Amino acid sequence: MSNPHGKLVRLVSRPASRHTWKAEFEWYRQNFHGFLHTSLLGPICFIILAAPYVVAKKNTIIMAITWGIIGGFSITIVVGAAQNQWPILWWVKHHRAHHKYTDTEQDPYNAKRGLLFSHVGWLLGLNEKAWGPVDLSDLKNDPVVIWQDRMYWPILITVGILMPGAVAHCGWNDWKGGMLYAGLTRIIMTQHITFLINSVAHAPWVGTQPYSTSTTARNIPLLAILTLGEANHNFHHAFPTDYRNGVSWNEPDFSRWIIWLWGRIGWAKDLKTASPFEIKQARLNQQKAKNQGQNGKSETIQALSKLPPMSWEDFERRSGDMHHLTCINGVVYDVADFMDTHPGGRDLIEQSLGKDATELYHGSHLHSPYADNVLKDLQVGILEGARH
């Protein structure tokens, strides 16, 4: 059997966005209704109307800020729900889809549709069917995740709104301020600070891209301070399996140290980091591309020429002999040791075994230079007749 994709494997081109200003305006007009519209804008209107009648006491404001910071660090089963960050199952679903289909039509908050859409527009006309499929089998089998999904609204109302009111009432007789400012206002503020990651941290007019230009994600140090590290977003997209959001002095990442501490005391496990070499190499590649307008293609060709040639028949035979082989752009990779650590899940890798996965690799997700570097370590051969 011959290679079904021919001697020269083509890259998949992405169609231009169909979204115009006229189409976007019509989309917002049609979707500016419903429950999500009320849940997003209704509380803001309520706060504006109620604030003149509820004095913002000093202790209440301090509690609101403190509770907001704690919640920013602790997006966990209970505290995350109290911050109205949505159930774990749903949050992971759209986050995995965002990473797998970044800047495409299947990205839940596609930055190429503009700042308003990526900030909050994607929620106004919520359409989960438009999101790209992701594997959630690991979470759907977790009883704690399922319990939190079922109890989300009781947790949000009790811990997020009623508890601040009760603390303020018992502490300094201000239950109204506790519920309005330390409860509802804090939740709204936390939500929109979180939304800034999806919108401003993907905007082309601010921040830097020191690690990768394969997505719109950018590093914004000032916003990173406000978001406790998350706005070092170029790093996050370049190294998605790294629990950190930055490693340099100009990449403030407070969450990193909290997670590190949790790892030390056993609350967090299997923390992954990109190697210093990989991080340095990504920076050097970006600087090289910026200064010389090249991407190291000649070095890549030279390295591939040293790989042992393999016929398509031999590739299929070895794949059928319990080898975990796949092919991308004519290069053969042994992915056995990578299957369980693949950010997109093991199932995607299994789909590509013994096949040409070029379209799967390039067609649905813009992989970062970090992913390309990981692939280099998995190379075991090159198909006969493949040209690069």
C-alpha positions as CSV (number, residue, x, y, z in Angstrom):
1,M,0.0,0.0,0.0
2,S,1.4,3.4,-0.9
3,N,1.2,6.6,1.1
4,P,-2.3,7.9,0.5
5,H,-1.2,11.5,0.9
6,G,1.5,11.2,-1.8
7,K,5.2,12.0,-1.7
8,L,4.9,15.6,-0.5
9,V,2.5,16.1,2.4
10,R,0.7,19.4,2.2
11,L,-0.1,21.7,5.1
12,V,-3.7,22.5,5.7
13,S,-4.8,26.0,4.9
14,R,-7.3,27.8,7.1
15,P,-10.2,29.6,5.5
16,A,-10.5,33.3,6.1
17,S,-13.0,34.4,8.7
18,R,-16.5,34.9,7.5
19,H,-17.2,37.5,10.2
20,T,-17.6,41.1,9.1
21,W,-18.7,44.1,11.0
22,K,-22.2,43.8,9.5
23,A,-22.4,40.1,10.4
24,E,-21.1,40.7,13.9
25,F,-23.6,43.4,14.6
26,E,-26.5,41.2,13.4
27,W,-25.2,38.3,15.5
28,Y,-25.2,40.5,18.7
29,R,-28.6,41.8,17.9
30,Q,-30.0,38.3,17.6
31,N,-28.4,37.0,20.7
32,F,-28.8,39.9,23.1
33,H,-31.4,38.1,25.2
34,G,-32.0,35.1,27.4
35,F,-30.8,33.9,30.7
36,L,-27.1,34.6,30.1
37,H,-27.8,38.1,29.1
38,T,-29.7,38.6,32.4
39,S,-27.0,36.8,34.5
40,L,-24.2,39.0,33.0
41,L,-25.8,42.4,32.8
42,G,-28.6,42.1,35.3
43,P,-26.3,42.0,38.4
44,I,-24.4,45.1,37.1
45,C,-27.7,47.0,36.8
46,F,-28.8,45.8,40.2
47,I,-25.5,47.0,41.8
48,I,-25.8,50.4,40.2
49,L,-29.3,50.8,41.4
50,A,-28.7,49.5,44.9
51,A,-25.3,51.2,45.7
52,P,-26.8,54.6,46.6
53,Y,-28.8,53.0,49.3
54,V,-26.0,50.8,50.8
55,V,-23.0,52.5,52.4
56,A,-19.7,50.9,51.4
57,K,-18.1,50.4,54.9
58,K,-14.3,50.1,55.2
59,N,-14.4,46.6,56.7
60,T,-16.7,45.4,54.0
61,I,-14.5,46.6,51.2
62,I,-11.4,45.1,52.9
63,M,-13.3,41.8,53.1
64,A,-14.4,42.0,49.5
65,I,-10.8,42.6,48.3
66,T,-9.4,39.9,50.5
67,W,-12.0,37.3,49.5
68,G,-11.5,38.3,45.8
69,I,-7.7,37.7,46.1
70,I,-8.2,34.4,47.9
71,G,-10.7,33.3,45.3
72,G,-8.3,34.3,42.5
73,F,-5.7,32.0,44.0
74,S,-8.1,29.2,44.9
75,I,-10.2,28.2,41.9
76,T,-11.1,25.0,43.6
77,I,-14.3,23.0,44.1
78,V,-16.0,25.4,46.6
79,V,-14.1,28.6,46.3
80,G,-14.1,28.5,42.5
81,A,-17.9,28.1,42.5
82,A,-18.1,31.0,45.0
83,Q,-16.3,33.1,42.4
84,N,-18.9,32.1,39.8
85,Q,-16.2,30.5,37.6
86,W,-18.8,27.9,36.6
87,P,-18.6,24.1,37.2
88,I,-15.3,22.3,36.8
89,L,-16.7,20.1,34.0
90,W,-17.9,23.1,31.9
91,W,-14.9,25.3,32.6
92,V,-12.5,22.5,31.5
93,K,-14.6,21.9,28.4
94,H,-14.3,25.4,27.1
95,H,-10.7,25.8,28.2
96,R,-9.6,22.6,26.4
97,A,-11.5,23.7,23.3
98,H,-9.8,27.1,23.5
99,H,-6.3,25.5,23.6
100,K,-7.1,22.9,20.9
101,Y,-8.7,25.2,18.5
102,T,-7.1,28.6,19.3
103,D,-8.1,31.5,17.0
104,T,-10.4,29.3,14.9
105,E,-14.2,29.1,14.5
106,Q,-14.2,26.2,17.0
107,D,-12.5,28.3,19.7
108,P,-15.2,29.3,22.2
109,Y,-13.8,32.8,22.6
110,N,-12.1,33.2,19.2
111,A,-10.0,36.4,19.5
112,K,-10.2,37.0,15.7
113,R,-13.9,37.9,16.2
114,G,-12.9,40.9,18.1
115,L,-12.4,42.2,21.7
116,L,-16.1,42.3,22.6
117,F,-16.8,38.7,21.5
118,S,-13.7,37.2,23.2
119,H,-14.5,39.1,26.4
120,V,-18.1,38.5,26.9
121,G,-19.9,38.1,23.5
122,W,-19.3,34.4,23.4
123,L,-21.5,34.0,26.5
124,L,-24.3,36.3,25.2
125,G,-25.0,33.9,22.3
126,L,-23.7,30.8,23.9
127,N,-23.5,27.9,21.4
128,E,-21.6,25.0,22.7
129,K,-22.3,23.0,19.5
130,A,-20.0,25.3,17.7
131,W,-17.1,24.5,19.9
132,G,-14.6,21.9,18.7
133,P,-14.9,18.5,20.4
134,V,-12.6,17.7,23.4
135,D,-12.1,14.6,25.6
136,L,-13.7,14.9,29.0
137,S,-13.7,11.2,30.0
138,D,-11.2,11.8,32.8
139,L,-13.6,14.3,34.5
140,K,-16.9,12.6,33.8
141,N,-15.6,9.6,35.8
142,D,-14.6,11.7,38.8
143,P,-17.3,11.6,41.5
144,V,-16.1,14.9,43.1
145,V,-16.4,16.7,39.8
146,I,-19.8,15.3,39.2
147,W,-20.9,16.3,42.7
148,Q,-19.7,19.9,42.2
149,D,-21.5,20.1,38.9
150,R,-24.7,19.1,40.6
151,M,-24.2,21.4,43.6
152,Y,-22.8,24.4,41.8
153,W,-25.6,26.9,42.3
154,P,-26.2,26.1,46.0
155,I,-22.4,26.5,46.6
156,L,-22.4,29.8,44.7
157,I,-25.3,31.3,46.5
158,T,-24.3,30.1,50.0
159,V,-20.5,30.6,49.9
160,G,-20.4,33.4,47.3
161,I,-23.2,35.7,48.5
162,L,-24.8,34.6,51.8
163,M,-21.6,33.9,53.6
164,P,-20.0,37.4,53.1
165,G,-23.3,38.9,54.2
166,A,-23.3,36.7,57.4
167,V,-19.7,37.6,58.2
168,A,-20.3,41.3,57.7
169,H,-23.5,41.1,59.8
170,C,-21.8,39.3,62.7
171,G,-18.6,41.4,62.5
172,W,-19.8,44.9,62.0
173,N,-23.6,44.8,61.4
174,D,-23.5,45.3,57.6
175,W,-25.2,42.3,56.0
176,K,-26.5,44.4,53.1
177,G,-23.0,45.7,52.3
178,G,-21.6,42.2,52.8
179,M,-23.9,40.7,50.2
180,L,-23.8,43.6,47.8
181,Y,-20.1,44.5,47.8
182,A,-18.2,41.4,49.2
183,G,-20.7,39.1,47.5
184,L,-22.2,40.3,44.2
185,T,-19.8,43.1,43.3
186,R,-16.8,40.9,44.0
187,I,-18.2,38.1,41.8
188,I,-18.8,40.5,38.9
189,M,-15.3,42.1,39.2
190,T,-13.6,38.7,39.4
191,Q,-15.5,37.5,36.3
192,H,-14.5,40.5,34.2
193,I,-10.9,40.3,35.4
194,T,-10.9,36.7,34.2
195,F,-12.5,37.7,30.9
196,L,-9.6,40.0,30.3
197,I,-7.4,36.9,29.8
198,N,-9.6,35.8,26.9
199,S,-9.9,39.3,25.4
200,V,-7.0,41.8,26.1
201,A,-4.4,39.0,26.5
202,H,-5.2,38.0,22.9
203,A,-5.4,41.5,21.5
204,P,-2.8,42.5,18.8
205,W,-2.3,46.0,20.0
206,V,-0.8,45.3,23.5
207,G,1.8,43.0,25.1
208,T,4.6,40.9,23.7
209,Q,5.1,37.4,22.2
210,P,8.5,36.3,23.4
211,Y,7.9,32.6,23.0
212,S,5.6,32.0,20.0
213,T,3.6,33.8,17.3
214,S,1.6,30.7,16.4
215,T,-1.4,32.1,18.3
216,T,-2.7,35.6,19.3
217,A,-1.8,35.0,23.0
218,R,0.4,37.8,24.5
219,N,2.3,38.5,27.7
220,I,1.1,41.7,29.5
221,P,3.0,42.2,32.8
222,L,0.7,44.8,34.3
223,L,-2.4,42.7,33.6
224,A,-0.5,39.7,35.0
225,I,-0.2,41.4,38.3
226,L,-4.0,42.0,38.4
227,T,-4.7,38.4,37.3
228,L,-2.1,36.8,39.6
229,G,0.0,35.6,36.7
230,E,-2.5,34.5,34.1
231,A,-1.8,37.4,31.7
232,N,1.6,35.9,30.9
233,H,-0.5,34.3,28.3
234,N,2.1,33.9,25.5
235,F,4.0,31.6,27.9
236,H,0.9,29.7,28.8
237,H,0.0,29.0,25.2
238,A,3.6,28.2,24.2
239,F,4.0,25.7,27.1
240,P,0.4,24.6,27.9
241,T,1.4,21.7,30.2
242,D,3.6,23.9,32.4
243,Y,1.8,24.7,35.7
244,R,3.6,28.1,35.7
245,N,2.7,31.2,33.8
246,G,6.1,32.6,33.6
247,V,9.7,32.2,34.6
248,S,11.4,35.6,34.1
249,W,11.5,38.7,36.4
250,N,9.2,40.5,34.0
251,E,6.6,37.8,34.1
252,P,4.9,38.2,37.5
253,D,3.3,34.9,38.4
254,F,1.9,34.8,42.0
255,S,-0.2,31.7,41.3
256,R,3.0,29.7,40.5
257,W,4.2,29.9,44.1
258,I,0.8,28.9,45.6
259,I,0.7,25.8,43.3
260,W,4.3,25.1,44.2
261,L,3.5,25.2,47.9
262,W,0.5,23.0,47.4
263,G,2.8,20.5,45.6
264,R,5.2,20.5,48.5
265,I,2.5,19.7,51.0
266,G,0.7,17.1,48.8
267,W,-2.3,19.1,47.7
268,A,-1.2,19.2,44.1
269,K,0.4,16.3,42.2
270,D,2.1,15.6,38.9
271,L,3.2,19.2,38.4
272,K,4.8,19.6,34.9
273,T,7.3,22.2,33.8
274,A,9.0,22.9,30.4
275,S,12.7,22.4,30.6
276,P,14.9,25.5,30.8
277,F,16.5,24.5,27.4
278,E,13.1,24.4,25.7
279,I,12.1,27.8,27.1
280,K,15.4,29.3,26.1
281,Q,15.2,27.8,22.7
282,A,11.7,29.2,22.2
283,R,13.0,32.7,23.1
284,L,16.0,32.4,20.8
285,N,13.8,31.2,17.9
286,Q,11.5,34.2,18.3
287,Q,14.5,36.6,18.5
288,K,16.0,35.0,15.4
289,A,12.8,35.2,13.4
290,K,12.4,38.9,14.4
291,N,16.0,39.9,13.6
292,Q,16.6,37.8,10.5
293,G,13.2,37.0,9.2
294,Q,13.8,33.2,9.3
295,N,12.6,30.2,11.2
296,G,15.4,27.8,11.1
297,K,14.1,25.9,8.2
298,S,17.6,25.0,6.8
299,E,18.7,23.5,10.1
300,T,15.5,21.4,10.2
301,I,16.1,20.1,6.7
302,Q,19.7,19.1,7.7
303,A,18.5,17.3,10.8
304,L,15.7,15.4,8.9
305,S,18.2,14.2,6.3
306,K,20.0,12.2,9.1
307,L,16.9,10.1,9.9
308,P,16.7,6.5,8.6
309,P,14.4,6.2,5.6
310,M,11.3,4.1,5.9
311,S,8.8,2.9,3.3
312,W,5.1,3.4,3.8
313,E,4.6,-0.4,3.9
314,D,7.3,-0.7,6.6
315,F,5.6,2.1,8.5
316,E,2.3,0.3,8.5
317,R,3.9,-3.0,9.4
318,R,5.8,-1.7,12.3
319,S,2.7,0.2,13.5
320,G,0.8,-3.1,13.5
321,D,3.5,-4.8,15.5
322,M,2.5,-2.9,18.7
323,H,4.7,0.1,17.9
324,H,3.1,3.5,18.5
325,L,4.0,5.2,15.3
326,T,2.4,8.1,13.5
327,C,3.5,10.3,10.5
328,I,3.4,14.0,10.2
329,N,4.7,15.8,7.1
330,G,6.5,12.7,6.0
331,V,8.4,12.2,9.3
332,V,7.7,9.1,11.5
333,Y,7.4,9.5,15.2
334,D,7.2,7.0,18.0
335,V,4.7,8.5,20.4
336,A,4.5,5.7,23.0
337,D,6.0,7.8,25.8
338,F,3.9,10.9,25.0
339,M,0.4,9.4,24.8
340,D,-0.5,9.9,28.5
341,T,1.0,13.4,28.7
342,H,-0.6,14.8,25.5
343,P,-2.5,18.0,26.5
344,G,-5.4,17.1,24.1
345,G,-5.8,13.6,25.6
346,R,-4.7,10.1,24.8
347,D,-7.6,9.5,22.4
348,L,-6.4,11.9,19.8
349,I,-3.0,10.2,19.7
350,E,-4.6,6.8,19.4
351,Q,-6.6,8.0,16.4
352,S,-3.3,8.8,14.6
353,L,-1.5,5.6,15.2
354,G,-0.4,3.9,11.9
355,K,-1.8,6.8,9.9
356,D,-0.7,10.1,8.3
357,A,-1.6,12.6,11.0
358,T,-0.6,15.7,9.0
359,E,-4.1,17.1,8.7
360,L,-4.9,16.2,12.3
361,Y,-1.8,18.0,13.6
362,H,-2.1,21.1,11.4
363,G,-5.8,21.3,10.7
364,S,-7.6,21.7,14.0
365,H,-5.1,23.2,16.4
366,L,-2.2,25.7,16.0
367,H,0.5,23.8,17.9
368,S,3.2,25.9,19.6
369,P,7.0,25.8,19.0
370,Y,7.1,23.8,22.2
371,A,5.0,21.1,20.6
372,D,7.3,21.1,17.6
373,N,10.3,20.7,19.9
374,V,8.6,17.8,21.7
375,L,8.1,16.1,18.3
376,K,11.8,16.4,17.5
377,D,12.6,14.2,20.4
378,L,10.2,11.5,19.1
379,Q,11.5,11.3,15.5
380,V,12.5,7.7,14.4
381,G,12.5,7.9,10.6
382,I,11.4,9.7,7.4
383,L,9.2,8.3,4.7
384,E,10.9,7.5,1.4
385,G,10.3,10.3,-1.1
386,A,9.2,12.8,1.5
387,R,10.5,16.3,0.7
388,H,10.9,19.2,3.2
